[in-house]
């Protein structure tokens, strides 16, 4: 397993390439912009894209999906249905439509070659937020950050659900690696020790 990180789009969202180097396949997680640069990174990895995985539906995580889907016809896109906003004009600014996205959620698994990703439902930042676990790695989207957590004041956000999701992540066994939607990566032990939001959630 190899993980490559790119900061993309207007606010430097973390886009990850999760590569199975043995089978030469990769998943693109949260391509929030700069489609040409993401596609070039995939090509440079020597792996063929087999899935686009979205931790939630905000524009800064989905901005390059349409262009990448045009470049890679047949590569499935996954997004929890709760972050598909429908026809509401206001919500569509925050949650742009992701046509033909496949729904996924709690307990689902996605194969990237020989790698298995487990989908954990972690609402709070949005109703459809998920965390993707692959072995000892967590792709947390905007749920858990290094030293912080995602905002809860957007439509679909909830402080209560965020605390429940953080408690769930904090309760996972082992010092898992944390790859968030923004800022630097971390580890679960570090966050359990120093992240005030995670500590509050676990002690609540």
MDAnalysis code that builds the backbone (N, CA, C; Angstrom):
import MDAnalysis as mda
import numpy as np

u = mda.Universe.empty(612, n_residues=204, atom_resindex=np.repeat(np.arange(204), 3), trajectory=True)
u.add_TopologyAttr("name", ["N", "CA", "C"] * 204)
u.add_TopologyAttr("resid", np.arange(1, 205))
u.add_TopologyAttr("resname", ["UNK", "UNK", "UNK", "UNK", "UNK", "UNK", "UNK", "UNK", "UNK", "UNK", "UNK", "UNK", "UNK", "UNK", "UNK", "UNK", "UNK", "UNK", "UNK", "UNK", "UNK", "UNK", "UNK", "UNK", "UNK", "UNK", "UNK", "UNK", "UNK", "UNK", "UNK", "UNK", "UNK", "UNK", "UNK", "UNK", "UNK", "UNK", "UNK", "UNK", "UNK", "UNK", "UNK", "UNK", "UNK", "UNK", "UNK", "UNK", "UNK", "UNK", "UNK", "UNK", "UNK", "UNK", "UNK", "UNK", "UNK", "UNK", "UNK", "UNK", "UNK", "UNK", "UNK", "UNK", "UNK", "UNK", "UNK", "UNK", "UNK", "UNK", "UNK", "UNK", "UNK", "UNK", "UNK", "UNK", "UNK", "UNK", "UNK", "UNK", "UNK", "UNK", "UNK", "UNK", "UNK", "UNK", "UNK", "UNK", "UNK", "UNK", "UNK", "UNK", "UNK", "UNK", "UNK", "UNK", "UNK", "UNK", "UNK", "UNK", "UNK", "UNK", "UNK", "UNK", "UNK", "UNK", "UNK", "UNK", "UNK", "UNK", "UNK", "UNK", "UNK", "UNK", "UNK", "UNK", "UNK", "UNK", "UNK", "UNK", "UNK", "UNK", "UNK", "UNK", "UNK", "UNK", "UNK", "UNK", "UNK", "UNK", "UNK", "UNK", "UNK", "UNK", "UNK", "UNK", "UNK", "UNK", "UNK", "UNK", "UNK", "UNK", "UNK", "UNK", "UNK", "UNK", "UNK", "UNK", "UNK", "UNK", "UNK", "UNK", "UNK", "UNK", "UNK", "UNK", "UNK", "UNK", "UNK", "UNK", "UNK", "UNK", "UNK", "UNK", "UNK", "UNK", "UNK", "UNK", "UNK", "UNK", "UNK", "UNK", "UNK", "UNK", "UNK", "UNK", "UNK", "UNK", "UNK", "UNK", "UNK", "UNK", "UNK", "UNK", "UNK", "UNK", "UNK", "UNK", "UNK", "UNK", "UNK", "UNK", "UNK", "UNK", "UNK", "UNK", "UNK", "UNK", "UNK", "UNK", "UNK", "UNK", "UNK", "UNK"])
u.atoms.positions = np.array([
    [0.838, -1.190, 0.000],
    [0.000, 0.000, 0.000],
    [0.875, 1.243, 0.000],
    [0.552, 2.163, -0.896],
    [1.265, 3.430, -0.959],
    [0.238, 4.548, -1.004],
    [0.485, 5.627, -0.251],
    [-0.438, 6.758, -0.189],
    [0.286, 8.013, -0.646],
    [-0.287, 8.682, -1.618],
    [0.260, 9.942, -2.107],
    [-0.752, 11.038, -1.796],
    [-0.250, 12.203, -1.368],
    [-1.106, 13.313, -0.963],
    [-0.892, 14.508, -1.864],
    [-1.994, 15.109, -2.323],
    [-1.943, 16.343, -3.087],
    [-2.869, 17.353, -2.411],
    [-2.447, 18.622, -2.326],
    [-3.349, 19.685, -1.891],
    [-3.956, 20.306, -3.142],
    [-5.279, 20.275, -3.236],
    [-5.950, 20.673, -4.465],
    [-7.079, 21.648, -4.168],
    [-7.484, 22.355, -5.218],
    [-8.650, 23.214, -5.139],
    [-8.390, 24.524, -4.427],
    [-9.444, 25.317, -4.242],
    [-9.294, 26.688, -3.751],
    [-8.814, 26.799, -2.314],
    [-9.024, 25.778, -1.499],
    [-8.584, 25.878, -0.098],
    [-7.644, 24.743, 0.294],
    [-6.989, 24.156, -0.685],
    [-5.945, 23.175, -0.388],
    [-6.448, 21.912, 0.268],
    [-7.549, 21.381, -0.224],
    [-8.077, 20.120, 0.298],
    [-7.102, 18.982, 0.033],
    [-6.974, 18.082, 0.983],
    [-6.123, 16.907, 0.791],
    [-6.829, 15.889, -0.099],
    [-6.216, 15.621, -1.233],
    [-6.659, 14.545, -2.122],
    [-5.637, 13.425, -1.999],
    [-6.115, 12.215, -1.821],
    [-5.216, 11.082, -1.612],
    [-5.328, 10.075, -2.754],
    [-4.182, 9.543, -3.142],
    [-4.134, 8.388, -4.026],
    [-3.752, 7.187, -3.177],
    [-4.652, 6.227, -3.100],
    [-4.387, 4.987, -2.374],
    [-4.044, 3.930, -3.406],
    [-2.792, 3.510, -3.401],
    [-2.276, 2.659, -4.477],
    [-1.966, 1.250, -3.979],
    [-2.437, 0.271, -4.729],
    [-1.979, -1.109, -4.564],
    [-0.900, -1.316, -5.619],
    [0.335, -1.194, -5.193],
    [1.438, -1.232, -6.156],
    [1.616, -2.609, -6.778],
    [1.174, -3.643, -6.086],
    [1.325, -4.991, -6.621],
    [0.390, -5.209, -7.807],
    [-0.864, -4.775, -7.646],
    [-1.838, -4.977, -8.719],
    [-1.973, -3.763, -9.633],
    [-1.210, -2.692, -9.338],
    [-1.177, -1.500, -10.181],
    [-2.551, -0.867, -10.343],
    [-3.258, -0.737, -9.194],
    [-4.555, -0.085, -9.165],
    [-4.556, 0.954, -8.053],
    [-5.369, 2.000, -8.229],
    [-5.447, 3.012, -7.179],
    [-6.854, 3.584, -7.090],
    [-7.175, 4.101, -5.908],
    [-8.384, 4.874, -5.681],
    [-7.991, 6.322, -5.451],
    [-8.817, 7.227, -5.943],
    [-8.633, 8.659, -5.711],
    [-9.661, 9.080, -4.668],
    [-9.179, 9.618, -3.566],
    [-10.047, 10.007, -2.463],
    [-10.125, 11.531, -2.388],
    [-11.329, 12.065, -2.483],
    [-11.615, 13.495, -2.347],
    [-10.856, 14.373, -3.344],
    [-11.079, 14.189, -4.634],
    [-10.465, 15.075, -5.626],
    [-11.225, 16.400, -5.692],
    [-10.807, 17.356, -4.881],
    [-11.555, 18.599, -4.734],
    [-11.277, 19.649, -5.772],
    [-10.366, 19.404, -6.680],
    [-10.036, 20.369, -7.725],
    [-8.800, 19.925, -8.472],
    [-8.356, 20.767, -9.422],
    [-7.114, 20.520, -10.163],
    [-7.101, 19.137, -10.809],
    [-8.116, 18.874, -11.610],
    [-8.283, 17.537, -12.193],
    [-7.073, 17.102, -12.998],
    [-6.487, 18.014, -13.766],
    [-5.336, 17.636, -14.591],
    [-4.157, 17.208, -13.726],
    [-3.968, 17.896, -12.603],
    [-2.848, 17.547, -11.717],
    [-3.109, 16.208, -11.035],
    [-4.359, 15.959, -10.657],
    [-4.697, 14.664, -10.059],
    [-4.475, 13.544, -11.064],
    [-4.942, 13.756, -12.299],
    [-4.778, 12.730, -13.335],
    [-3.307, 12.473, -13.627],
    [-2.494, 13.538, -13.618],
    [-1.061, 13.374, -13.855],
    [-0.411, 12.590, -12.716],
    [-0.862, 12.828, -11.481],
    [-0.304, 12.097, -10.343],
    [-0.670, 10.617, -10.429],
    [-1.895, 10.340, -10.859],
    [-2.298, 8.941, -11.025],
    [-1.441, 8.279, -12.096],
    [-1.262, 8.963, -13.216],
    [-0.429, 8.406, -14.287],
    [0.999, 8.169, -13.794],
    [1.524, 9.137, -13.035],
    [2.878, 9.008, -12.519],
    [3.045, 7.893, -11.512],
    [1.942, 7.496, -10.877],
    [2.017, 6.411, -9.893],
    [2.186, 5.051, -10.557],
    [1.889, 4.988, -11.858],
    [1.941, 3.704, -12.554],
    [0.746, 2.822, -12.294],
    [-0.265, 3.369, -11.610],
    [-1.464, 2.598, -11.279],
    [-2.663, 3.116, -12.073],
    [-3.562, 2.231, -12.395],
    [-4.789, 2.602, -13.089],
    [-5.865, 2.941, -12.066],
    [-6.628, 4.011, -12.284],
    [-7.686, 4.356, -11.336],
    [-8.822, 3.352, -11.400],
    [-9.287, 2.918, -10.239],
    [-10.403, 1.958, -10.202],
    [-11.594, 2.475, -9.422],
    [-11.448, 3.609, -8.722],
    [-12.578, 4.178, -7.975],
    [-12.245, 5.605, -7.571],
    [-13.283, 6.434, -7.488],
    [-13.209, 7.760, -6.879],
    [-14.081, 7.704, -5.631],
    [-13.475, 7.947, -4.478],
    [-14.158, 7.792, -3.194],
    [-14.267, 9.159, -2.523],
    [-15.478, 9.528, -2.115],
    [-15.732, 10.828, -1.512],
    [-16.114, 10.651, -0.044],
    [-15.400, 11.343, 0.835],
    [-15.726, 11.255, 2.259],
    [-16.990, 12.033, 2.594],
    [-17.304, 13.041, 1.782],
    [-18.571, 13.770, 1.900],
    [-18.751, 14.604, 0.642],
    [-19.874, 15.332, 0.575],
    [-20.246, 15.938, -0.688],
    [-19.939, 17.403, -0.860],
    [-19.173, 18.032, 0.022],
    [-18.877, 19.457, -0.120],
    [-18.024, 19.724, -1.359],
    [-18.230, 20.898, -1.933],
    [-17.602, 21.245, -3.219],
    [-16.086, 21.136, -3.191],
    [-15.469, 21.427, -2.035],
    [-14.011, 21.414, -1.985],
    [-13.446, 20.000, -1.924],
    [-14.333, 18.997, -1.880],
    [-13.904, 17.597, -1.927],
    [-14.345, 16.896, -3.210],
    [-15.232, 17.536, -3.956],
    [-15.798, 16.894, -5.152],
    [-15.516, 17.657, -6.445],
    [-14.802, 18.782, -6.355],
    [-14.712, 19.708, -7.478],
    [-14.145, 19.148, -8.767],
    [-13.309, 18.122, -8.695],
    [-12.691, 17.567, -9.909],
    [-13.372, 16.297, -10.387],
    [-14.465, 15.886, -9.735],
    [-15.068, 14.598, -10.066],
    [-15.550, 14.560, -11.512],
    [-16.239, 15.598, -11.949],
    [-16.802, 15.579, -13.301],
    [-15.714, 15.448, -14.355],
    [-14.633, 16.213, -14.206],
    [-13.547, 16.147, -15.193],
    [-12.848, 14.797, -15.163],
    [-12.624, 14.270, -13.964],
    [-11.959, 12.976, -13.875],
    [-12.842, 11.862, -14.424],
    [-14.134, 11.955, -14.184],
    [-15.044, 10.946, -14.726],
    [-15.050, 10.975, -16.245],
    [-14.902, 12.179, -16.825],
    [-14.825, 12.277, -18.287],
    [-13.531, 11.664, -18.813],
    [-12.447, 11.824, -18.045],
    [-11.162, 11.243, -18.448],
    [-11.160, 9.724, -18.264],
    [-11.888, 9.262, -17.241],
    [-11.850, 7.843, -16.875],
    [-13.259, 7.241, -16.939],
    [-13.835, 7.137, -18.108],
    [-15.185, 6.568, -18.193],
    [-15.215, 5.140, -17.640],
    [-16.223, 4.865, -16.886],
    [-16.354, 3.533, -16.302],
    [-15.785, 3.401, -14.907],
    [-15.017, 4.395, -14.455],
    [-14.492, 4.344, -13.086],
    [-15.599, 4.816, -12.141],
    [-16.041, 3.982, -11.198],
    [-17.168, 4.357, -10.343],
    [-16.806, 5.441, -9.335],
    [-17.805, 6.248, -9.005],
    [-17.694, 7.295, -7.992],
    [-18.620, 6.923, -6.839],
    [-18.128, 7.028, -5.614],
    [-18.914, 6.656, -4.437],
    [-19.131, 7.861, -3.529],
    [-20.380, 8.053, -3.107],
    [-20.757, 9.130, -2.198],
    [-21.998, 8.697, -1.430],
    [-22.012, 8.935, -0.122],
    [-23.205, 8.603, 0.648],
    [-24.386, 9.443, 0.179],
    [-25.531, 8.800, 0.033],
    [-26.697, 9.464, -0.559],
    [-27.180, 10.655, 0.260],
    [-26.867, 10.711, 1.539],
    [-27.329, 11.833, 2.368],
    [-26.666, 13.153, 1.960],
    [-25.567, 13.084, 1.209],
    [-24.910, 14.301, 0.741],
    [-25.213, 14.615, -0.715],
    [-26.223, 13.981, -1.275],
    [-26.759, 14.369, -2.572],
    [-27.937, 15.302, -2.302],
    [-27.823, 16.583, -2.718],
    [-28.735, 17.606, -2.212],
    [-30.035, 17.726, -2.985],
    [-30.168, 17.101, -4.118],
    [-31.396, 17.238, -4.886],
    [-31.470, 18.568, -5.617],
    [-32.650, 19.189, -5.599],
    [-32.889, 20.383, -6.422],
    [-32.783, 21.691, -5.656],
    [-32.439, 21.667, -4.393],
    [-32.346, 22.898, -3.608],
    [-31.190, 23.759, -4.109],
    [-31.519, 24.955, -4.635],
    [-30.503, 25.804, -5.276],
    [-29.429, 26.245, -4.288],
    [-29.811, 26.550, -3.042],
    [-28.827, 26.975, -2.057],
    [-27.883, 25.823, -1.706],
    [-28.454, 24.658, -1.421],
    [-27.620, 23.527, -1.022],
    [-26.692, 23.082, -2.142],
    [-27.106, 23.277, -3.386],
    [-26.280, 22.840, -4.516],
    [-24.967, 23.619, -4.594],
    [-24.909, 24.798, -3.988],
    [-23.639, 25.536, -3.950],
    [-22.634, 24.846, -3.033],
    [-23.121, 24.307, -1.935],
    [-22.252, 23.615, -0.982],
    [-22.076, 22.151, -1.356],
    [-23.157, 21.542, -1.860],
    [-23.168, 20.130, -2.251],
    [-23.459, 20.032, -3.756],
    [-22.484, 20.319, -4.612],
    [-22.761, 20.212, -6.050],
    [-23.184, 18.790, -6.408],
    [-24.084, 18.652, -7.372],
    [-24.516, 17.311, -7.754],
    [-23.339, 16.453, -8.219],
    [-23.385, 15.195, -7.851],
    [-22.398, 14.215, -8.319],
    [-23.180, 13.150, -9.086],
    [-23.382, 13.374, -10.381],
    [-24.233, 12.458, -11.153],
    [-23.675, 11.025, -11.158],
    [-24.585, 10.097, -11.113],
    [-24.263, 8.670, -11.253],
    [-23.392, 8.127, -10.125],
    [-23.302, 8.879, -9.003],
    [-22.518, 8.368, -7.879],
    [-23.213, 7.157, -7.265],
    [-22.423, 6.166, -6.911],
    [-22.932, 4.995, -6.212],
    [-23.002, 5.299, -4.718],
    [-24.075, 4.899, -4.086],
    [-24.239, 5.109, -2.657],
    [-23.382, 4.111, -1.880],
    [-22.760, 4.593, -0.799],
    [-22.124, 3.676, 0.130],
    [-22.253, 4.227, 1.535],
    [-22.133, 3.325, 2.507],
    [-22.306, 3.743, 3.885],
    [-21.832, 2.669, 4.842],
    [-22.268, 2.794, 6.067],
    [-21.818, 1.951, 7.171],
    [-21.767, 0.472, 6.790],
    [-20.578, -0.123, 6.995],
    [-20.414, -1.554, 6.787],
    [-20.076, -1.972, 5.377],
    [-20.183, -1.054, 4.421],
    [-19.812, -1.402, 3.050],
    [-18.296, -1.529, 2.931],
    [-17.855, -2.267, 1.940],
    [-16.428, -2.391, 1.660],
    [-16.179, -2.098, 0.180],
    [-15.031, -1.539, -0.096],
    [-14.600, -1.224, -1.455],
    [-13.243, -1.881, -1.672],
    [-13.087, -2.569, -2.780],
    [-11.810, -3.195, -3.104],
    [-10.992, -2.289, -4.032],
    [-9.746, -2.110, -3.676],
    [-8.769, -1.436, -4.539],
    [-7.651, -2.447, -4.750],
    [-7.791, -3.258, -5.791],
    [-6.880, -4.377, -5.963],
    [-7.027, -5.323, -4.788],
    [-5.930, -5.581, -4.098],
    [-5.964, -6.481, -2.944],
    [-6.271, -5.741, -1.646],
    [-6.432, -4.412, -1.705],
    [-6.710, -3.614, -0.521],
    [-8.219, -3.524, -0.296],
    [-8.626, -3.628, 0.955],
    [-10.029, -3.512, 1.314],
    [-10.243, -2.279, 2.169],
    [-11.165, -1.428, 1.740],
    [-11.545, -0.260, 2.525],
    [-12.901, -0.521, 3.157],
    [-12.994, -0.252, 4.445],
    [-14.253, -0.371, 5.177],
    [-14.840, 1.019, 5.364],
    [-16.130, 1.146, 5.127],
    [-16.817, 2.427, 5.247],
    [-17.406, 2.549, 6.650],
    [-17.030, 3.618, 7.358],
    [-17.569, 3.924, 8.674],
    [-18.411, 5.186, 8.561],
    [-19.653, 5.142, 8.999],
    [-20.498, 6.325, 8.995],
    [-20.063, 7.258, 10.123],
    [-19.659, 8.496, 9.775],
    [-19.191, 9.457, 10.776],
    [-19.807, 10.829, 10.517],
    [-21.136, 10.953, 10.662],
    [-21.790, 12.241, 10.426],
    [-21.403, 13.264, 11.485],
    [-21.733, 14.506, 11.194],
    [-21.418, 15.607, 12.098],
    [-21.029, 16.830, 11.309],
    [-20.043, 16.684, 10.425],
    [-19.687, 17.755, 9.497],
    [-20.748, 17.865, 8.418],
    [-21.254, 16.742, 7.981],
    [-22.403, 16.648, 7.083],
    [-23.128, 15.362, 7.419],
    [-24.355, 15.230, 6.955],
    [-25.131, 14.028, 7.236],
    [-24.480, 12.779, 6.651],
    [-23.892, 12.932, 5.467],
    [-23.352, 11.772, 4.766],
    [-21.864, 11.558, 4.926],
    [-21.241, 12.219, 5.878],
    [-19.794, 12.060, 6.058],
    [-19.439, 10.629, 6.430],
    [-18.392, 10.113, 5.809],
    [-17.886, 8.784, 6.136],
    [-16.379, 8.855, 6.360],
    [-15.881, 7.901, 7.110],
    [-14.455, 7.662, 7.251],
    [-14.141, 6.349, 6.553],
    [-13.061, 6.315, 5.812],
    [-12.655, 5.119, 5.083],
    [-11.447, 4.511, 5.782],
    [-11.589, 3.260, 6.210],
    [-10.489, 2.587, 6.892],
    [-9.881, 1.534, 5.982],
    [-8.567, 1.587, 5.858],
    [-7.829, 0.576, 5.106],
    [-6.685, 0.097, 5.987],
    [-6.846, -1.059, 6.600],
    [-5.820, -1.556, 7.518],
    [-5.657, -0.627, 8.698],
    [-4.462, -0.077, 8.877],
    [-4.195, 0.818, 10.001],
    [-4.282, 2.287, 9.610],
    [-4.994, 2.575, 8.516],
    [-5.115, 3.938, 7.995],
    [-6.572, 4.376, 8.010],
    [-6.801, 5.614, 8.461],
    [-8.126, 6.224, 8.429],
    [-8.100, 7.457, 7.538],
    [-8.953, 7.474, 6.519],
    [-9.171, 8.670, 5.720],
    [-10.426, 9.325, 6.286],
    [-10.224, 10.408, 7.050],
    [-11.288, 10.931, 7.910],
    [-12.100, 12.058, 7.287],
    [-11.741, 12.511, 6.096],
    [-12.457, 13.647, 5.540],
    [-12.390, 14.829, 6.489],
    [-13.539, 15.473, 6.722],
    [-13.571, 16.639, 7.617],
    [-14.190, 16.289, 8.963],
    [-14.028, 15.039, 9.391],
    [-14.478, 14.656, 10.723],
    [-13.372, 14.918, 11.741],
    [-12.240, 14.276, 11.580],
    [-11.127, 14.402, 12.533],
    [-9.933, 15.040, 11.852],
    [-9.460, 16.144, 12.415],
    [-8.242, 16.815, 11.950],
    [-7.144, 16.650, 13.002],
    [-5.924, 16.989, 12.618],
    [-4.835, 17.058, 13.590],
    [-5.105, 18.231, 14.526],
    [-5.440, 17.914, 15.768],
    [-5.679, 18.935, 16.775],
    [-7.048, 19.571, 16.728],
    [-7.920, 19.121, 15.844],
    [-9.212, 19.777, 15.714],
    [-10.231, 18.806, 15.120],
    [-11.370, 19.358, 14.683],
    [-12.391, 18.570, 13.999],
    [-13.115, 19.475, 13.019],
    [-13.978, 18.897, 12.211],
    [-14.659, 19.670, 11.187],
    [-15.749, 20.574, 11.753],
    [-16.105, 21.580, 10.966],
    [-17.170, 22.492, 11.340],
    [-18.514, 21.757, 11.388],
    [-19.401, 22.272, 12.214],
    [-20.729, 21.674, 12.326],
    [-21.834, 22.679, 12.013],
    [-21.460, 23.874, 11.525],
    [-22.453, 24.927, 11.313],
    [-22.962, 25.008, 9.875],
    [-22.521, 24.102, 9.008],
    [-23.063, 24.033, 7.659],
    [-24.375, 23.244, 7.678],
    [-25.199, 23.394, 6.634],
    [-26.415, 22.577, 6.555],
    [-26.080, 21.086, 6.659],
    [-26.823, 20.383, 7.500],
    [-26.562, 18.966, 7.720],
    [-25.562, 18.681, 8.813],
    [-24.937, 19.733, 9.352],
    [-23.982, 19.549, 10.430],
    [-24.672, 19.384, 11.772],
    [-23.981, 18.768, 12.714],
    [-24.556, 18.528, 14.038],
    [-23.437, 18.349, 15.056],
    [-23.453, 19.183, 16.099],
    [-22.454, 19.035, 17.155],
    [-22.604, 17.672, 17.830],
    [-23.850, 17.280, 18.110],
    [-24.091, 16.005, 18.792],
    [-23.541, 14.836, 17.971],
    [-23.849, 14.824, 16.680],
    [-23.380, 13.724, 15.836],
    [-21.865, 13.770, 15.663],
    [-21.282, 14.975, 15.619],
    [-19.828, 15.079, 15.525],
    [-19.175, 14.462, 16.756],
    [-19.699, 14.757, 17.933],
    [-19.133, 14.193, 19.151],
    [-19.256, 12.669, 19.151],
    [-20.387, 12.157, 18.678],
    [-20.575, 10.702, 18.600],
    [-19.583, 10.074, 17.619],
    [-19.359, 10.751, 16.493],
    [-18.417, 10.214, 15.498],
    [-16.987, 10.262, 16.014],
    [-16.629, 11.357, 16.670],
    [-15.281, 11.447, 17.236],
    [-15.071, 10.380, 18.311],
    [-16.081, 10.165, 19.128],
    [-15.970, 9.119, 20.156],
    [-15.763, 7.763, 19.509],
    [-16.471, 7.525, 18.420],
    [-16.320, 6.247, 17.724],
    [-14.894, 6.086, 17.198],
    [-14.372, 7.123, 16.551],
    [-13.014, 7.026, 16.011],
    [-11.996, 6.890, 17.130],
    [-12.182, 7.659, 18.197],
    [-11.249, 7.576, 19.317],
    [-11.254, 6.230, 19.993],
    [-12.363, 5.493, 19.871],
    [-12.473, 4.186, 20.497],
    [-11.914, 3.045, 19.675],
    [-11.477, 3.334, 18.456],
    [-10.883, 2.274, 17.638],
    [-9.563, 1.812, 18.248],
    [-9.291, 0.544, 18.166],
    [-8.075, 0.005, 18.780],
    [-6.856, 0.313, 17.928],
    [-5.747, 0.561, 18.591],
    [-4.470, 0.732, 17.911],
    [-4.147, 2.179, 17.583],
    [-2.892, 2.418, 17.299],
    [-2.422, 3.753, 16.936],
    [-2.534, 3.901, 15.413],
    [-3.748, 4.116, 14.948],
    [-4.000, 4.185, 13.519],
    [-3.490, 5.505, 12.949],
    [-3.155, 5.482, 11.678],
    [-2.713, 6.692, 10.996],
    [-3.945, 7.479, 10.548],
    [-3.911, 8.781, 10.753],
    [-5.044, 9.658, 10.456],
    [-4.691, 10.550, 9.282],
    [-5.437, 10.393, 8.194],
    [-5.274, 11.229, 7.010],
    [-6.527, 12.084, 6.851],
    [-6.464, 13.365, 7.245],
    [-7.648, 14.216, 7.254],
    [-7.864, 14.944, 5.926],
    [-9.009, 15.614, 5.846],
    [-9.332, 16.339, 4.628],
    [-8.571, 17.640, 4.456],
    [-7.990, 18.140, 5.534],
    [-7.224, 19.385, 5.487],
    [-6.082, 19.291, 6.492],
    [-5.054, 20.040, 6.234],
    [-3.887, 20.129, 7.111],
    [-3.095, 18.821, 7.126],
    [-2.219, 18.684, 8.118],
    [-1.263, 17.570, 8.109],
    [-1.882, 16.292, 8.651],
    [-1.208, 15.176, 8.339],
    [-1.667, 13.892, 8.865],
    [-1.244, 13.753, 10.322],
    [-1.756, 12.730, 10.987],
    [-1.494, 12.543, 12.408],
    [-1.625, 11.056, 12.733],
    [-1.711, 10.760, 14.012],
    [-1.970, 9.396, 14.472],
    [-3.076, 9.447, 15.512],
    [-3.746, 8.334, 15.692],
    [-4.857, 8.307, 16.628],
    [-4.378, 8.479, 18.067],
    [-3.241, 7.896, 18.409],
    [-2.723, 8.090, 19.766],
    [-2.418, 9.556, 20.039],
    [-1.828, 10.233, 19.075],
    [-1.524, 11.662, 19.240],
    [-2.813, 12.453, 19.448],
    [-3.825, 12.145, 18.651],
    [-5.089, 12.873, 18.781],
    [-5.794, 12.533, 20.094],
    [-5.724, 11.292, 20.512],
    [-6.336, 10.936, 21.797],
    [-5.668, 11.678, 22.950],
    [-4.390, 11.996, 22.788],
    [-3.645, 12.677, 23.850],
    [-3.818, 14.188, 23.826],
    [-3.905, 14.786, 22.620],
    [-3.780, 16.233, 22.499],
    [-4.967, 16.944, 21.857],
    [-5.840, 16.235, 21.183],
    [-6.942, 16.893, 20.482],
    [-8.082, 17.183, 21.468],
    [-8.364, 18.458, 21.757],
    [-9.376, 18.759, 22.787],
    [-10.778, 18.281, 22.412],
    [-11.111, 18.283, 21.139],
    [-12.443, 17.852, 20.714],
    [-12.592, 16.341, 20.850],
    [-11.547, 15.612, 20.457],
    [-11.596, 14.171, 20.596],
    [-11.611, 13.765, 22.069],
    [-10.824, 14.449, 22.878],
    [-10.788, 14.137, 24.309],
    [-12.151, 14.422, 24.961],
    [-12.766, 15.544, 24.573],
    [-14.093, 15.855, 25.097],
    [-15.108, 14.780, 24.695],
    [-15.035, 14.352, 23.431],
    [-15.983, 13.350, 22.953],
    [-15.799, 12.031, 23.694],
    [-14.552, 11.645, 23.938],
    [-14.296, 10.363, 24.578],
    [-14.622, 10.394, 26.071],
    [-14.550, 11.576, 26.676],
    [-14.813, 11.688, 28.102],
    [-16.259, 12.071, 28.404],
    [-17.021, 12.339, 27.329],
    [-18.398, 12.804, 27.525],
    [-19.361, 11.670, 27.830],
])
